[in-house]
Amino acid sequence: MTRQEPQRQLPAATTTLATDLNTAHLHTAEFSGLVPDTLYAYRVGDGANWSEWCHFRTAKDVPAPFTFLYFGDAQNDI
């Protein structure tokens, strides 16, 4: 049986970056008090409009093998 955490709403901070191409907005939120090796779901919204649900699993609290995937865009002709 899975334990379900209570739903929480977290505030986000927005940083604006103005460039000669456009203005970008970076939104960040910090999750705290998470349980090791637990699957969490989150979505982003303004109260009326919401993103799709996204999921992540926290790391185990003991050493264990893991994998990750890196996506990058270095903008240097690679």
Gaussian input, Z-matrix of N, CA and C with variables (Angstrom, degrees):
# hf/3-21g

backbone

0 1
 N
 C     1     B1
 C     2     B2     1     A1
 N     3     B3     2     A2     1     D1
 C     4     B4     3     A3     2     D2
 C     5     B5     4     A4     3     D3
 N     6     B6     5     A5     4     D4
 C     7     B7     6     A6     5     D5
 C     8     B8     7     A7     6     D6
 N     9     B9     8     A8     7     D7
 C    10    B10     9     A9     8     D8
 C    11    B11    10    A10     9     D9
 N    12    B12    11    A11    10    D10
 C    13    B13    12    A12    11    D11
 C    14    B14    13    A13    12    D12
 N    15    B15    14    A14    13    D13
 C    16    B16    15    A15    14    D14
 C    17    B17    16    A16    15    D15
 N    18    B18    17    A17    16    D16
 C    19    B19    18    A18    17    D17
 C    20    B20    19    A19    18    D18
 N    21    B21    20    A20    19    D19
 C    22    B22    21    A21    20    D20
 C    23    B23    22    A22    21    D21
 N    24    B24    23    A23    22    D22
 C    25    B25    24    A24    23    D23
 C    26    B26    25    A25    24    D24
 N    27    B27    26    A26    25    D25
 C    28    B28    27    A27    26    D26
 C    29    B29    28    A28    27    D27
 N    30    B30    29    A29    28    D28
 C    31    B31    30    A30    29    D29
 C    32    B32    31    A31    30    D30
 N    33    B33    32    A32    31    D31
 C    34    B34    33    A33    32    D32
 C    35    B35    34    A34    33    D33
 N    36    B36    35    A35    34    D34
 C    37    B37    36    A36    35    D35
 C    38    B38    37    A37    36    D36
 N    39    B39    38    A38    37    D37
 C    40    B40    39    A39    38    D38
 C    41    B41    40    A40    39    D39
 N    42    B42    41    A41    40    D40
 C    43    B43    42    A42    41    D41
 C    44    B44    43    A43    42    D42
 N    45    B45    44    A44    43    D43
 C    46    B46    45    A45    44    D44
 C    47    B47    46    A46    45    D45
 N    48    B48    47    A47    46    D46
 C    49    B49    48    A48    47    D47
 C    50    B50    49    A49    48    D48
 N    51    B51    50    A50    49    D49
 C    52    B52    51    A51    50    D50
 C    53    B53    52    A52    51    D51
 N    54    B54    53    A53    52    D52
 C    55    B55    54    A54    53    D53
 C    56    B56    55    A55    54    D54
 N    57    B57    56    A56    55    D55
 C    58    B58    57    A57    56    D56
 C    59    B59    58    A58    57    D57
 N    60    B60    59    A59    58    D58
 C    61    B61    60    A60    59    D59
 C    62    B62    61    A61    60    D60
 N    63    B63    62    A62    61    D61
 C    64    B64    63    A63    62    D62
 C    65    B65    64    A64    63    D63
 N    66    B66    65    A65    64    D64
 C    67    B67    66    A66    65    D65
 C    68    B68    67    A67    66    D66
 N    69    B69    68    A68    67    D67
 C    70    B70    69    A69    68    D68
 C    71    B71    70    A70    69    D69
 N    72    B72    71    A71    70    D70
 C    73    B73    72    A72    71    D71
 C    74    B74    73    A73    72    D72
 N    75    B75    74    A74    73    D73
 C    76    B76    75    A75    74    D74
 C    77    B77    76    A76    75    D75
 N    78    B78    77    A77    76    D76
 C    79    B79    78    A78    77    D77
 C    80    B80    79    A79    78    D78
 N    81    B81    80    A80    79    D79
 C    82    B82    81    A81    80    D80
 C    83    B83    82    A82    81    D81
 N    84    B84    83    A83    82    D82
 C    85    B85    84    A84    83    D83
 C    86    B86    85    A85    84    D84
 N    87    B87    86    A86    85    D85
 C    88    B88    87    A87    86    D86
 C    89    B89    88    A88    87    D87
 N    90    B90    89    A89    88    D88
 C    91    B91    90    A90    89    D89
 C    92    B92    91    A91    90    D90
 N    93    B93    92    A92    91    D91
 C    94    B94    93    A93    92    D92
 C    95    B95    94    A94    93    D93
 N    96    B96    95    A95    94    D94
 C    97    B97    96    A96    95    D95
 C    98    B98    97    A97    96    D96
 N    99    B99    98    A98    97    D97
 C   100   B100    99    A99    98    D98
 C   101   B101   100   A100    99    D99
 N   102   B102   101   A101   100   D100
 C   103   B103   102   A102   101   D101
 C   104   B104   103   A103   102   D102
 N   105   B105   104   A104   103   D103
 C   106   B106   105   A105   104   D104
 C   107   B107   106   A106   105   D105
 N   108   B108   107   A107   106   D106
 C   109   B109   108   A108   107   D107
 C   110   B110   109   A109   108   D108
 N   111   B111   110   A110   109   D109
 C   112   B112   111   A111   110   D110
 C   113   B113   112   A112   111   D111
 N   114   B114   113   A113   112   D112
 C   115   B115   114   A114   113   D113
 C   116   B116   115   A115   114   D114
 N   117   B117   116   A116   115   D115
 C   118   B118   117   A117   116   D116
 C   119   B119   118   A118   117   D117
 N   120   B120   119   A119   118   D118
 C   121   B121   120   A120   119   D119
 C   122   B122   121   A121   120   D120
 N   123   B123   122   A122   121   D121
 C   124   B124   123   A123   122   D122
 C   125   B125   124   A124   123   D123
 N   126   B126   125   A125   124   D124
 C   127   B127   126   A126   125   D125
 C   128   B128   127   A127   126   D126
 N   129   B129   128   A128   127   D127
 C   130   B130   129   A129   128   D128
 C   131   B131   130   A130   129   D129
 N   132   B132   131   A131   130   D130
 C   133   B133   132   A132   131   D131
 C   134   B134   133   A133   132   D132
 N   135   B135   134   A134   133   D133
 C   136   B136   135   A135   134   D134
 C   137   B137   136   A136   135   D135
 N   138   B138   137   A137   136   D136
 C   139   B139   138   A138   137   D137
 C   140   B140   139   A139   138   D138
 N   141   B141   140   A140   139   D139
 C   142   B142   141   A141   140   D140
 C   143   B143   142   A142   141   D141
 N   144   B144   143   A143   142   D142
 C   145   B145   144   A144   143   D143
 C   146   B146   145   A145   144   D144
 N   147   B147   146   A146   145   D145
 C   148   B148   147   A147   146   D146
 C   149   B149   148   A148   147   D147
 N   150   B150   149   A149   148   D148
 C   151   B151   150   A150   149   D149
 C   152   B152   151   A151   150   D150
 N   153   B153   152   A152   151   D151
 C   154   B154   153   A153   152   D152
 C   155   B155   154   A154   153   D153
 N   156   B156   155   A155   154   D154
 C   157   B157   156   A156   155   D155
 C   158   B158   157   A157   156   D156
 N   159   B159   158   A158   157   D157
 C   160   B160   159   A159   158   D158
 C   161   B161   160   A160   159   D159
 N   162   B162   161   A161   160   D160
 C   163   B163   162   A162   161   D161
 C   164   B164   163   A163   162   D162
 N   165   B165   164   A164   163   D163
 C   166   B166   165   A165   164   D164
 C   167   B167   166   A166   165   D165
 N   168   B168   167   A167   166   D166
 C   169   B169   168   A168   167   D167
 C   170   B170   169   A169   168   D168
 N   171   B171   170   A170   169   D169
 C   172   B172   171   A171   170   D170
 C   173   B173   172   A172   171   D171
 N   174   B174   173   A173   172   D172
 C   175   B175   174   A174   173   D173
 C   176   B176   175   A175   174   D174
 N   177   B177   176   A176   175   D175
 C   178   B178   177   A177   176   D176
 C   179   B179   178   A178   177   D177
 N   180   B180   179   A179   178   D178
 C   181   B181   180   A180   179   D179
 C   182   B182   181   A181   180   D180
 N   183   B183   182   A182   181   D181
 C   184   B184   183   A183   182   D182
 C   185   B185   184   A184   183   D183
 N   186   B186   185   A185   184   D184
 C   187   B187   186   A186   185   D185
 C   188   B188   187   A187   186   D186
 N   189   B189   188   A188   187   D187
 C   190   B190   189   A189   188   D188
 C   191   B191   190   A190   189   D189
 N   192   B192   191   A191   190   D190
 C   193   B193   192   A192   191   D191
 C   194   B194   193   A193   192   D192
 N   195   B195   194   A194   193   D193
 C   196   B196   195   A195   194   D194
 C   197   B197   196   A196   195   D195
 N   198   B198   197   A197   196   D196
 C   199   B199   198   A198   197   D197
 C   200   B200   199   A199   198   D198
 N   201   B201   200   A200   199   D199
 C   202   B202   201   A201   200   D200
 C   203   B203   202   A202   201   D201
 N   204   B204   203   A203   202   D202
 C   205   B205   204   A204   203   D203
 C   206   B206   205   A205   204   D204
 N   207   B207   206   A206   205   D205
 C   208   B208   207   A207   206   D206
 C   209   B209   208   A208   207   D207
 N   210   B210   209   A209   208   D208
 C   211   B211   210   A210   209   D209
 C   212   B212   211   A211   210   D210
 N   213   B213   212   A212   211   D211
 C   214   B214   213   A213   212   D212
 C   215   B215   214   A214   213   D213
 N   216   B216   215   A215   214   D214
 C   217   B217   216   A216   215   D215
 C   218   B218   217   A217   216   D216
 N   219   B219   218   A218   217   D217
 C   220   B220   219   A219   218   D218
 C   221   B221   220   A220   219   D219
 N   222   B222   221   A221   220   D220
 C   223   B223   222   A222   221   D221
 C   224   B224   223   A223   222   D222
 N   225   B225   224   A224   223   D223
 C   226   B226   225   A225   224   D224
 C   227   B227   226   A226   225   D225
 N   228   B228   227   A227   226   D226
 C   229   B229   228   A228   227   D227
 C   230   B230   229   A229   228   D228
 N   231   B231   230   A230   229   D229
 C   232   B232   231   A231   230   D230
 C   233   B233   232   A232   231   D231

   B1=1.4541
   B2=1.5222
   B3=1.2857
   B4=1.4606
   B5=1.5283
   B6=1.2974
   B7=1.4616
   B8=1.5142
   B9=1.3105
   B10=1.4624
   B11=1.5224
   B12=1.3297
   B13=1.4620
   B14=1.5223
   B15=1.3189
   B16=1.4692
   B17=1.5252
   B18=1.2893
   B19=1.4648
   B20=1.5263
   B21=1.3339
   B22=1.4674
   B23=1.5147
   B24=1.3054
   B25=1.4624
   B26=1.5196
   B27=1.3397
   B28=1.4601
   B29=1.5227
   B30=1.3323
   B31=1.4610
   B32=1.5257
   B33=1.2964
   B34=1.4664
   B35=1.5195
   B36=1.3180
   B37=1.4658
   B38=1.5241
   B39=1.3158
   B40=1.4560
   B41=1.5191
   B42=1.3274
   B43=1.4585
   B44=1.5215
   B45=1.3191
   B46=1.4624
   B47=1.5265
   B48=1.3315
   B49=1.4547
   B50=1.5240
   B51=1.3126
   B52=1.4640
   B53=1.5222
   B54=1.3321
   B55=1.4613
   B56=1.5231
   B57=1.3306
   B58=1.4564
   B59=1.5349
   B60=1.3305
   B61=1.4634
   B62=1.5238
   B63=1.3346
   B64=1.4534
   B65=1.5223
   B66=1.3008
   B67=1.4598
   B68=1.5182
   B69=1.3251
   B70=1.4604
   B71=1.5228
   B72=1.3163
   B73=1.4669
   B74=1.5229
   B75=1.3239
   B76=1.4473
   B77=1.5202
   B78=1.3214
   B79=1.4659
   B80=1.5220
   B81=1.3228
   B82=1.4608
   B83=1.5214
   B84=1.3173
   B85=1.4669
   B86=1.5176
   B87=1.3106
   B88=1.4588
   B89=1.5183
   B90=1.3385
   B91=1.4573
   B92=1.5193
   B93=1.3273
   B94=1.4639
   B95=1.5238
   B96=1.3216
   B97=1.4558
   B98=1.5170
   B99=1.3411
   B100=1.4609
   B101=1.5367
   B102=1.3199
   B103=1.4582
   B104=1.5317
   B105=1.3631
   B106=1.4657
   B107=1.5333
   B108=1.3383
   B109=1.4628
   B110=1.5337
   B111=1.3206
   B112=1.4640
   B113=1.5152
   B114=1.3255
   B115=1.4576
   B116=1.5257
   B117=1.3350
   B118=1.4635
   B119=1.5198
   B120=1.3168
   B121=1.4665
   B122=1.5225
   B123=1.3351
   B124=1.4604
   B125=1.5241
   B126=1.3089
   B127=1.4572
   B128=1.5156
   B129=1.3123
   B130=1.4612
   B131=1.5169
   B132=1.3359
   B133=1.4483
   B134=1.5038
   B135=1.3262
   B136=1.4608
   B137=1.5238
   B138=1.3124
   B139=1.4559
   B140=1.5092
   B141=1.3374
   B142=1.4632
   B143=1.5248
   B144=1.3223
   B145=1.4694
   B146=1.5193
   B147=1.3591
   B148=1.4632
   B149=1.5156
   B150=1.3230
   B151=1.4641
   B152=1.5244
   B153=1.3295
   B154=1.4605
   B155=1.5315
   B156=1.3157
   B157=1.4601
   B158=1.5270
   B159=1.3264
   B160=1.4646
   B161=1.5326
   B162=1.3289
   B163=1.4626
   B164=1.5185
   B165=1.3134
   B166=1.4642
   B167=1.5194
   B168=1.3158
   B169=1.4694
   B170=1.5202
   B171=1.3154
   B172=1.4537
   B173=1.5267
   B174=1.3246
   B175=1.4667
   B176=1.5309
   B177=1.3168
   B178=1.4670
   B179=1.5288
   B180=1.3155
   B181=1.4641
   B182=1.5345
   B183=1.3397
   B184=1.4600
   B185=1.5298
   B186=1.3429
   B187=1.4645
   B188=1.5339
   B189=1.3292
   B190=1.4645
   B191=1.5190
   B192=1.3230
   B193=1.4646
   B194=1.5366
   B195=1.3166
   B196=1.4519
   B197=1.5230
   B198=1.3091
   B199=1.4589
   B200=1.5211
   B201=1.3173
   B202=1.4493
   B203=1.5146
   B204=1.3020
   B205=1.4527
   B206=1.5147
   B207=1.3252
   B208=1.4569
   B209=1.5243
   B210=1.3200
   B211=1.4624
   B212=1.5201
   B213=1.3027
   B214=1.4484
   B215=1.5138
   B216=1.3062
   B217=1.4513
   B218=1.5221
   B219=1.3318
   B220=1.4534
   B221=1.5167
   B222=1.3403
   B223=1.4595
   B224=1.5269
   B225=1.3461
   B226=1.4612
   B227=1.5387
   B228=1.3173
   B229=1.4695
   B230=1.5171
   B231=1.3288
   B232=1.4549
   B233=1.5243
   A1=109.01
   A2=116.03
   A3=120.68
   A4=110.28
   A5=113.97
   A6=119.13
   A7=108.35
   A8=116.98
   A9=119.73
   A10=109.62
   A11=114.89
   A12=120.88
   A13=109.10
   A14=117.59
   A15=118.95
   A16=110.90
   A17=115.55
   A18=120.92
   A19=108.92
   A20=115.20
   A21=120.25
   A22=109.38
   A23=115.92
   A24=121.25
   A25=107.14
   A26=115.87
   A27=121.13
   A28=110.44
   A29=117.26
   A30=119.35
   A31=110.47
   A32=116.42
   A33=122.16
   A34=109.10
   A35=115.13
   A36=120.96
   A37=107.23
   A38=116.75
   A39=121.73
   A40=109.70
   A41=115.67
   A42=122.54
   A43=107.51
   A44=117.13
   A45=121.60
   A46=109.51
   A47=115.25
   A48=121.53
   A49=107.97
   A50=117.04
   A51=121.75
   A52=108.98
   A53=116.66
   A54=121.76
   A55=108.47
   A56=116.59
   A57=119.99
   A58=111.43
   A59=117.72
   A60=121.33
   A61=112.90
   A62=116.23
   A63=120.13
   A64=108.88
   A65=116.30
   A66=122.26
   A67=107.88
   A68=116.03
   A69=121.34
   A70=108.72
   A71=115.48
   A72=121.59
   A73=108.32
   A74=117.22
   A75=123.34
   A76=107.83
   A77=116.50
   A78=121.64
   A79=108.45
   A80=117.30
   A81=121.21
   A82=110.21
   A83=115.23
   A84=122.58
   A85=106.87
   A86=117.28
   A87=121.17
   A88=110.01
   A89=115.20
   A90=121.33
   A91=107.75
   A92=118.14
   A93=121.02
   A94=108.98
   A95=115.49
   A96=120.74
   A97=113.98
   A98=117.24
   A99=120.55
   A100=110.34
   A101=115.30
   A102=122.31
   A103=108.99
   A104=118.47
   A105=120.27
   A106=111.94
   A107=115.01
   A108=123.61
   A109=112.05
   A110=115.35
   A111=121.50
   A112=109.43
   A113=116.18
   A114=122.31
   A115=109.12
   A116=115.97
   A117=122.09
   A118=109.40
   A119=115.79
   A120=122.44
   A121=107.77
   A122=115.63
   A123=119.65
   A124=109.27
   A125=114.90
   A126=121.62
   A127=107.87
   A128=116.22
   A129=122.28
   A130=107.85
   A131=116.21
   A132=118.83
   A133=112.47
   A134=114.03
   A135=120.64
   A136=112.15
   A137=117.23
   A138=121.19
   A139=112.32
   A140=117.16
   A141=121.73
   A142=111.51
   A143=117.18
   A144=123.19
   A145=108.52
   A146=115.72
   A147=119.87
   A148=111.40
   A149=115.77
   A150=122.03
   A151=108.97
   A152=114.77
   A153=119.95
   A154=108.16
   A155=116.58
   A156=120.92
   A157=109.67
   A158=116.47
   A159=123.09
   A160=107.23
   A161=116.56
   A162=121.07
   A163=110.75
   A164=115.90
   A165=121.64
   A166=108.68
   A167=115.68
   A168=121.49
   A169=107.96
   A170=116.63
   A171=121.07
   A172=109.67
   A173=116.15
   A174=122.11
   A175=110.36
   A176=114.69
   A177=119.80
   A178=108.80
   A179=116.64
   A180=119.94
   A181=112.32
   A182=116.57
   A183=122.26
   A184=107.32
   A185=118.42
   A186=119.22
   A187=111.32
   A188=115.94
   A189=121.70
   A190=108.35
   A191=118.35
   A192=120.68
   A193=110.21
   A194=115.89
   A195=120.23
   A196=109.26
   A197=116.41
   A198=122.46
   A199=108.11
   A200=115.66
   A201=120.06
   A202=109.06
   A203=115.39
   A204=122.21
   A205=107.61
   A206=116.47
   A207=121.82
   A208=109.28
   A209=116.43
   A210=122.43
   A211=106.84
   A212=117.01
   A213=119.58
   A214=111.11
   A215=115.26
   A216=121.13
   A217=106.38
   A218=115.44
   A219=121.48
   A220=114.02
   A221=118.51
   A222=122.54
   A223=111.36
   A224=116.97
   A225=118.92
   A226=111.64
   A227=117.17
   A228=122.94
   A229=115.04
   A230=118.36
   A231=119.00
   A232=108.41
   D1=139.75
   D2=-178.87
   D3=-94.52
   D4=140.55
   D5=176.01
   D6=-87.76
   D7=130.54
   D8=-179.22
   D9=-103.24
   D10=124.58
   D11=177.23
   D12=-75.86
   D13=150.73
   D14=175.77
   D15=-67.30
   D16=149.82
   D17=178.78
   D18=-71.46
   D19=138.80
   D20=178.00
   D21=-131.51
   D22=148.85
   D23=173.75
   D24=-112.07
   D25=129.53
   D26=-176.84
   D27=-115.57
   D28=143.82
   D29=174.62
   D30=-74.91
   D31=153.82
   D32=176.81
   D33=-119.49
   D34=152.29
   D35=174.20
   D36=-107.99
   D37=141.99
   D38=-179.76
   D39=-116.77
   D40=130.79
   D41=174.86
   D42=-115.16
   D43=132.76
   D44=-179.31
   D45=-103.91
   D46=136.09
   D47=176.85
   D48=-123.95
   D49=112.66
   D50=177.98
   D51=-97.78
   D52=126.44
   D53=177.87
   D54=-125.06
   D55=177.79
   D56=177.87
   D57=-72.43
   D58=-11.92
   D59=178.57
   D60=-92.49
   D61=-39.44
   D62=-174.43
   D63=-176.86
   D64=-177.19
   D65=173.43
   D66=-111.81
   D67=133.00
   D68=179.03
   D69=-116.69
   D70=151.21
   D71=178.52
   D72=-123.74
   D73=124.20
   D74=177.72
   D75=-105.18
   D76=122.97
   D77=-179.49
   D78=-109.46
   D79=132.37
   D80=179.18
   D81=-130.90
   D82=147.63
   D83=173.42
   D84=-141.62
   D85=149.00
   D86=-178.33
   D87=-114.39
   D88=124.80
   D89=175.33
   D90=-91.55
   D91=136.32
   D92=177.32
   D93=-136.62
   D94=161.94
   D95=178.51
   D96=70.97
   D97=26.44
   D98=-178.59
   D99=-80.20
   D100=150.44
   D101=-178.78
   D102=-92.89
   D103=136.61
   D104=179.08
   D105=-59.23
   D106=150.07
   D107=175.62
   D108=50.98
   D109=47.93
   D110=-178.19
   D111=-128.59
   D112=138.24
   D113=178.04
   D114=-85.96
   D115=127.98
   D116=178.53
   D117=-120.57
   D118=152.99
   D119=176.56
   D120=-124.88
   D121=143.11
   D122=177.47
   D123=-147.40
   D124=161.22
   D125=172.26
   D126=-146.93
   D127=161.17
   D128=-175.23
   D129=-117.58
   D130=137.28
   D131=179.61
   D132=-165.88
   D133=177.29
   D134=179.97
   D135=-111.56
   D136=11.64
   D137=-178.64
   D138=105.46
   D139=-31.39
   D140=178.56
   D141=-114.74
   D142=-34.27
   D143=-178.63
   D144=-114.89
   D145=134.39
   D146=-174.89
   D147=-132.12
   D148=148.38
   D149=173.34
   D150=-75.85
   D151=174.77
   D152=169.79
   D153=-68.56
   D154=161.10
   D155=175.47
   D156=-71.57
   D157=136.59
   D158=174.54
   D159=-117.65
   D160=153.81
   D161=-176.55
   D162=-130.21
   D163=149.54
   D164=171.26
   D165=-151.10
   D166=154.35
   D167=177.03
   D168=-114.60
   D169=133.46
   D170=177.78
   D171=-73.64
   D172=157.32
   D173=-179.64
   D174=-68.01
   D175=155.41
   D176=174.52
   D177=-68.24
   D178=159.58
   D179=179.58
   D180=-90.96
   D181=4.11
   D182=174.41
   D183=-127.76
   D184=156.39
   D185=179.18
   D186=-57.17
   D187=134.55
   D188=-179.59
   D189=-155.80
   D190=149.83
   D191=176.97
   D192=-61.30
   D193=150.02
   D194=177.31
   D195=-150.17
   D196=163.64
   D197=174.62
   D198=-131.51
   D199=155.31
   D200=174.60
   D201=-148.03
   D202=161.83
   D203=179.76
   D204=-124.37
   D205=131.31
   D206=-178.00
   D207=-111.10
   D208=128.52
   D209=171.71
   D210=-115.95
   D211=133.29
   D212=179.18
   D213=-144.53
   D214=161.64
   D215=176.97
   D216=-140.50
   D217=84.15
   D218=-173.96
   D219=-70.79
   D220=-14.63
   D221=178.55
   D222=57.65
   D223=36.05
   D224=-179.51
   D225=-130.84
   D226=37.81
   D227=174.38
   D228=63.11
   D229=28.29
   D230=176.00
   D231=-74.01

